[in-house]
Amino acid sequence: MEPYAQAFPVTRDDTLFGDSPVPRYAQLAGLFRRRIERGVWPPGAQLPTLERLTAEFGVARVTVRQAVQRLVQEGLVSAQRGRGTFVTAHPGRGSELRLATSLASLADMYRDDEPKLTLIEETHAMPRLDAADGTPAPRYRHLKRVHTRDGVAYCVISIYLDERVFRQAPQRFRRHTVIPVLLDLPRVTIARAWQTLSIGAADVEVARLVGMVVNAPVAEVRRVCRDGDGVVIYLGEVTYRGDYIHLEMDLKP
């Protein structure tokens, strides 16, 4: 019996992949890649047969072949004539981003390794603030952009900056990550800052901007900074690729 067989195969009538602008073979390749990352298919292991994968995922044989071929092109698997397809490598983890848990460490991370920033929108817009966030500023500058590191687009961020703060260094805010610039401005004081993280699923826009499949797992981070008067001077709403984030917290005894 093949060790990776699915106990309850998906039928061809199943809507496992749903409606998505991402080709089905690309979504399937992503699932295969995750199995390799997690060690379900370790290096040296033979992939299940074409027939088993077709039955498990409820797709056509050509779709499975295209998905496997993508992994061959990435150097993760090798097809050996007459023997089958074998895992030859583990996806690298060098591109993962450690999600900082303090304002200072977050600023240091970006100072040491600042990503490529692609601005896709700049407007004036009011953020959605909760009463507990603080007092809204009279006007906000809204920047929406994609962050890329080592050729991988790993997050989409919506930035809301108090317009009075933005005007102190507009070009720096456009060209660099926000937190280090905020901490460097002599006339800006951050009295309190916090962030929350939740797990969600990529919508069509995020999937298109960072090159992932619709409904793939994402980490949604909301960052708030306010000044000594309780005014929210910065709100950042960040959607990270789920396969790019590494969160580590010190659990003190």
FINU-908054 format. One record per residue (C-alpha): residue in three letters; x, y negated, z negated. Coordinates in pm, 1 decimal. Example, Ala and Ser with C-alpha at 12.3 -4.5 7.8 and 13.67 -1.06 7.14 Angstrom:
ATOM, ALA, 1230.0, 450.0, -780.0
ATOM, SER, 1367.0, 106.0, -714.0
***
This chain:
ATOM, MET, 0.0, 0.0, 0.0
ATOM, GLU, 134.7, -341.5, 91.7
ATOM, PRO, 219.1, -538.2, -228.3
ATOM, TYR, 77.4, -870.7, -109.7
ATOM, ALA, -256.4, -747.6, 28.4
ATOM, GLN, -564.9, -950.2, -56.7
ATOM, ALA, -812.4, -755.8, -270.5
ATOM, PHE, -1110.4, -943.7, -128.2
ATOM, PRO, -1043.3, -1038.0, 235.4
ATOM, VAL, -1198.3, -1353.4, 374.1
ATOM, THR, -1448.7, -1290.3, 650.8
ATOM, ARG, -1436.4, -1477.5, 977.7
ATOM, ASP, -1757.4, -1656.1, 884.7
ATOM, ASP, -1593.8, -1804.2, 575.2
ATOM, THR, -1521.6, -2178.1, 570.9
ATOM, LEU, -1187.6, -2140.4, 394.4
ATOM, PHE, -1021.5, -2425.8, 584.6
ATOM, GLY, -1327.0, -2646.2, 638.6
ATOM, ASP, -1325.6, -2951.6, 863.0
ATOM, SER, -983.0, -3109.0, 894.0
ATOM, PRO, -793.3, -3307.9, 1158.8
ATOM, VAL, -488.7, -3093.6, 1075.3
ATOM, PRO, -459.8, -2786.4, 1303.9
ATOM, ARG, -557.3, -2463.5, 1132.2
ATOM, TYR, -218.8, -2302.0, 1202.4
ATOM, ALA, -46.6, -2594.0, 1027.3
ATOM, GLN, -269.7, -2552.2, 721.7
ATOM, LEU, -197.5, -2179.4, 722.0
ATOM, ALA, 176.9, -2244.4, 750.6
ATOM, GLY, 147.5, -2466.2, 443.5
ATOM, LEU, -15.0, -2183.0, 248.0
ATOM, PHE, 257.6, -1942.9, 356.3
ATOM, ARG, 524.0, -2195.7, 258.2
ATOM, ARG, 375.9, -2228.5, -89.9
ATOM, ARG, 385.6, -1850.8, -134.6
ATOM, ILE, 755.7, -1858.0, -56.2
ATOM, GLU, 813.4, -2153.3, -291.6
ATOM, ARG, 637.3, -1976.0, -577.4
ATOM, GLY, 819.1, -1648.5, -523.4
ATOM, VAL, 511.4, -1453.7, -414.8
ATOM, TRP, 714.8, -1381.0, -102.1
ATOM, PRO, 1075.1, -1389.1, -234.9
ATOM, PRO, 1385.5, -1395.5, -14.2
ATOM, GLY, 1427.4, -1059.3, 155.8
ATOM, ALA, 1059.1, -969.9, 126.1
ATOM, GLN, 865.9, -860.8, 432.2
ATOM, LEU, 557.8, -1064.8, 516.5
ATOM, PRO, 227.1, -879.0, 532.7
ATOM, THR, 136.8, -749.2, 875.2
ATOM, LEU, -39.5, -963.6, 1130.1
ATOM, GLU, -354.4, -758.3, 1081.7
ATOM, ARG, -356.9, -809.9, 703.2
ATOM, LEU, -300.7, -1185.2, 729.7
ATOM, THR, -571.1, -1212.3, 994.6
ATOM, ALA, -814.3, -1028.5, 767.5
ATOM, GLU, -714.8, -1220.4, 454.5
ATOM, PHE, -756.0, -1568.6, 598.2
ATOM, GLY, -1031.5, -1501.0, 850.4
ATOM, VAL, -847.0, -1655.9, 1143.7
ATOM, ALA, -748.4, -1545.4, 1491.4
ATOM, ARG, -426.5, -1353.0, 1550.6
ATOM, VAL, -287.5, -1640.4, 1755.1
ATOM, THR, -334.2, -1874.7, 1456.5
ATOM, VAL, -129.5, -1646.6, 1231.0
ATOM, ARG, 141.4, -1617.6, 1496.4
ATOM, GLN, 160.8, -1996.5, 1530.7
ATOM, ALA, 183.6, -2039.7, 1152.5
ATOM, VAL, 461.0, -1782.0, 1123.1
ATOM, GLN, 644.9, -1939.9, 1416.9
ATOM, ARG, 644.9, -2272.3, 1232.4
ATOM, LEU, 818.8, -2105.3, 936.7
ATOM, VAL, 1065.8, -1946.8, 1178.3
ATOM, GLN, 1146.9, -2294.1, 1314.1
ATOM, GLU, 1197.2, -2418.7, 957.9
ATOM, GLY, 1440.2, -2134.3, 890.4
ATOM, LEU, 1227.5, -1983.7, 613.0
ATOM, VAL, 1150.0, -1651.6, 783.8
ATOM, SER, 1303.3, -1437.7, 1054.7
ATOM, ALA, 1116.8, -1207.3, 1293.3
ATOM, GLN, 1307.6, -886.0, 1354.7
ATOM, ARG, 1202.7, -684.7, 1656.6
ATOM, GLY, 1051.4, -351.0, 1559.9
ATOM, ARG, 1081.0, -416.8, 1185.9
ATOM, GLY, 861.5, -715.4, 1099.9
ATOM, THR, 906.4, -1066.6, 961.9
ATOM, PHE, 1122.7, -1128.8, 654.9
ATOM, VAL, 1176.0, -1423.9, 420.6
ATOM, THR, 1527.0, -1556.2, 474.7
ATOM, ALA, 1536.1, -1873.6, 266.2
ATOM, HIS, 1363.7, -2061.1, -14.3
ATOM, PRO, 1232.3, -2414.0, 55.9
ATOM, GLY, 1470.9, -2670.3, -85.6
ATOM, ARG, 1370.1, -2862.6, -395.1
ATOM, GLY, 1609.8, -3149.9, -341.2
ATOM, SER, 1333.9, -3384.4, -229.0
ATOM, GLU, 1121.1, -3354.5, -542.8
ATOM, LEU, 1052.8, -3670.4, -742.1
ATOM, ARG, 1071.8, -3668.6, -1119.8
ATOM, LEU, 779.0, -3871.4, -1246.5
ATOM, ALA, 916.1, -4101.8, -1516.0
ATOM, THR, 733.5, -4137.3, -1846.6
ATOM, SER, 864.0, -4479.2, -1952.8
ATOM, LEU, 878.5, -4817.7, -1781.1
ATOM, ALA, 1255.8, -4842.9, -1814.8
ATOM, SER, 1320.8, -4494.5, -1674.1
ATOM, LEU, 1081.5, -4563.7, -1388.1
ATOM, ALA, 1271.2, -4882.6, -1300.3
ATOM, ASP, 1608.0, -4706.3, -1328.4
ATOM, MET, 1489.5, -4427.0, -1097.8
ATOM, TYR, 1400.1, -4673.5, -823.0
ATOM, ARG, 1713.2, -4882.0, -872.8
ATOM, ASP, 1931.5, -4574.0, -829.9
ATOM, ASP, 1747.4, -4431.0, -530.2
ATOM, GLU, 1506.1, -4675.1, -370.8
ATOM, PRO, 1277.7, -4521.0, -107.7
ATOM, LYS, 1196.4, -4653.4, 238.0
ATOM, LEU, 881.3, -4867.1, 216.9
ATOM, THR, 634.8, -4899.2, 504.6
ATOM, LEU, 380.3, -5178.5, 457.1
ATOM, ILE, 48.9, -5087.5, 619.9
ATOM, GLU, -175.5, -5357.7, 471.7
ATOM, GLU, -144.8, -5692.2, 292.4
ATOM, THR, -453.5, -5881.9, 177.4
ATOM, HIS, -608.2, -6057.5, -118.4
ATOM, ALA, -835.7, -5823.3, -312.5
ATOM, MET, -952.5, -5775.3, -668.9
ATOM, PRO, -867.8, -5440.0, -827.9
ATOM, ARG, -1115.6, -5220.8, -1011.2
ATOM, LEU, -1033.1, -5282.8, -1377.2
ATOM, ASP, -1178.9, -5126.4, -1688.5
ATOM, ALA, -1253.8, -5340.6, -1990.7
ATOM, ALA, -971.4, -5164.8, -2176.9
ATOM, ASP, -718.7, -5260.9, -1907.4
ATOM, GLY, -719.0, -5627.8, -2003.1
ATOM, THR, -820.9, -5961.6, -1856.0
ATOM, PRO, -815.9, -5990.1, -1476.8
ATOM, ALA, -597.7, -6255.1, -1315.8
ATOM, PRO, -773.8, -6522.3, -1106.5
ATOM, ARG, -638.2, -6380.2, -779.9
ATOM, TYR, -442.7, -6072.9, -670.5
ATOM, ARG, -214.4, -5992.5, -378.8
ATOM, HIS, -288.0, -5642.9, -248.2
ATOM, LEU, -12.6, -5444.9, -75.1
ATOM, LYS, -73.1, -5096.0, 59.4
ATOM, ARG, 224.9, -4894.0, 173.0
ATOM, VAL, 380.3, -4553.0, 222.1
ATOM, HIS, 699.6, -4451.7, 41.9
ATOM, THR, 945.6, -4220.7, 217.7
ATOM, ARG, 1259.5, -4050.0, 91.4
ATOM, ASP, 1495.6, -3835.8, 300.3
ATOM, GLY, 1253.4, -3852.1, 590.5
ATOM, VAL, 959.1, -3724.4, 383.5
ATOM, ALA, 657.5, -3949.0, 322.8
ATOM, TYR, 570.6, -3859.0, -34.0
ATOM, CYS, 316.9, -4114.2, -156.9
ATOM, VAL, 63.6, -4380.6, -65.6
ATOM, ILE, 40.3, -4672.7, -307.3
ATOM, SER, -205.2, -4958.5, -347.7
ATOM, ILE, -42.7, -5247.7, -534.4
ATOM, TYR, -236.5, -5530.7, -699.0
ATOM, LEU, -14.8, -5815.5, -820.9
ATOM, ASP, -122.8, -6129.7, -999.5
ATOM, GLU, -82.5, -6388.0, -722.5
ATOM, ARG, 108.5, -6618.1, -958.3
ATOM, VAL, 361.2, -6340.7, -1019.4
ATOM, PHE, 379.4, -6242.7, -653.1
ATOM, ARG, 467.3, -6600.1, -550.9
ATOM, GLN, 777.7, -6592.2, -770.6
ATOM, ALA, 944.3, -6337.1, -539.7
ATOM, PRO, 722.0, -6255.6, -240.0
ATOM, GLN, 994.0, -6110.0, -16.0
ATOM, ARG, 1136.6, -5896.2, -294.2
ATOM, PHE, 793.0, -5753.5, -371.4
ATOM, ARG, 743.2, -5676.6, -3.0
ATOM, ARG, 1082.8, -5510.0, 41.7
ATOM, HIS, 1137.3, -5331.3, -289.6
ATOM, THR, 949.9, -5121.1, -542.4
ATOM, VAL, 749.5, -5331.1, -784.8
ATOM, ILE, 861.2, -5228.4, -1134.5
ATOM, PRO, 1232.8, -5324.2, -1103.2
ATOM, VAL, 1135.3, -5662.3, -954.4
ATOM, LEU, 885.8, -5727.4, -1232.3
ATOM, LEU, 1145.5, -5651.2, -1499.3
ATOM, ASP, 1401.7, -5877.0, -1330.6
ATOM, LEU, 1181.8, -6188.5, -1314.2
ATOM, PRO, 1278.3, -6424.0, -1600.9
ATOM, ARG, 934.9, -6586.3, -1626.3
ATOM, VAL, 742.3, -6258.9, -1643.4
ATOM, THR, 690.8, -6071.5, -1968.4
ATOM, ILE, 539.3, -5724.9, -1978.4
ATOM, ALA, 388.5, -5684.4, -2322.6
ATOM, ARG, 228.9, -5347.5, -2253.9
ATOM, ALA, 242.3, -5091.0, -1973.8
ATOM, TRP, 97.3, -4743.0, -1930.4
ATOM, GLN, 9.8, -4488.6, -1666.7
ATOM, THR, -238.7, -4205.5, -1635.5
ATOM, LEU, -207.0, -3898.0, -1413.2
ATOM, SER, -478.5, -3675.4, -1274.0
ATOM, ILE, -482.4, -3395.5, -1020.1
ATOM, GLY, -690.6, -3447.5, -707.0
ATOM, ALA, -717.0, -3348.7, -343.7
ATOM, ALA, -586.5, -3531.9, -37.7
ATOM, ASP, -848.9, -3715.3, 164.1
ATOM, VAL, -823.0, -3767.2, 539.9
ATOM, GLU, -632.7, -4097.6, 514.2
ATOM, VAL, -373.0, -3971.3, 265.5
ATOM, ALA, -328.7, -3647.2, 461.5
ATOM, ARG, -261.6, -3846.4, 778.7
ATOM, LEU, -20.9, -4092.5, 615.4
ATOM, VAL, 198.4, -3837.7, 435.7
ATOM, GLY, 162.0, -3545.8, 678.8
ATOM, MET, -18.5, -3294.6, 461.6
ATOM, VAL, -339.9, -3097.8, 498.4
ATOM, VAL, -676.9, -3233.7, 389.5
ATOM, ASN, -774.9, -3118.5, 38.6
ATOM, ALA, -415.8, -3022.8, -47.7
ATOM, PRO, -334.4, -3095.2, -415.0
ATOM, VAL, -211.6, -3444.4, -497.8
ATOM, ALA, -108.5, -3626.4, -815.4
ATOM, GLU, -301.0, -3949.8, -865.6
ATOM, VAL, -120.9, -4200.7, -1087.2
ATOM, ARG, -266.3, -4527.8, -1212.0
ATOM, ARG, -16.2, -4777.9, -1358.8
ATOM, VAL, -111.6, -5091.1, -1547.7
ATOM, CYS, 110.8, -5375.5, -1671.9
ATOM, ARG, -20.5, -5671.8, -1866.1
ATOM, ASP, 140.7, -5979.9, -2014.1
ATOM, GLY, 137.6, -6120.4, -2366.4
ATOM, ASP, -199.5, -6287.0, -2308.5
ATOM, GLY, -358.4, -5957.6, -2211.2
ATOM, VAL, -376.8, -6042.1, -1840.0
ATOM, VAL, -331.1, -5751.1, -1600.7
ATOM, ILE, -43.3, -5869.0, -1384.1
ATOM, TYR, 8.3, -5538.7, -1200.2
ATOM, LEU, -206.1, -5242.1, -1113.4
ATOM, GLY, -62.3, -4960.2, -905.0
ATOM, GLU, -275.8, -4676.7, -770.5
ATOM, VAL, -42.5, -4408.3, -635.5
ATOM, THR, -125.6, -4081.9, -461.1
ATOM, TYR, 171.9, -3843.6, -456.4
ATOM, ARG, 209.7, -3524.0, -259.3
ATOM, GLY, 148.8, -3238.8, -500.1
ATOM, ASP, 454.6, -3052.0, -368.5
ATOM, TYR, 682.6, -3351.4, -434.8
ATOM, ILE, 610.7, -3432.0, -798.9
ATOM, HIS, 790.2, -3287.8, -1099.9
ATOM, LEU, 660.4, -3405.5, -1436.8
ATOM, GLU, 871.2, -3336.8, -1743.4
ATOM, MET, 776.2, -3452.5, -2092.0
ATOM, ASP, 974.0, -3420.1, -2412.7
ATOM, LEU, 759.0, -3240.3, -2670.3
ATOM, LYS, 896.0, -3359.8, -3002.4
ATOM, PRO, 846.5, -3116.7, -3294.3
***
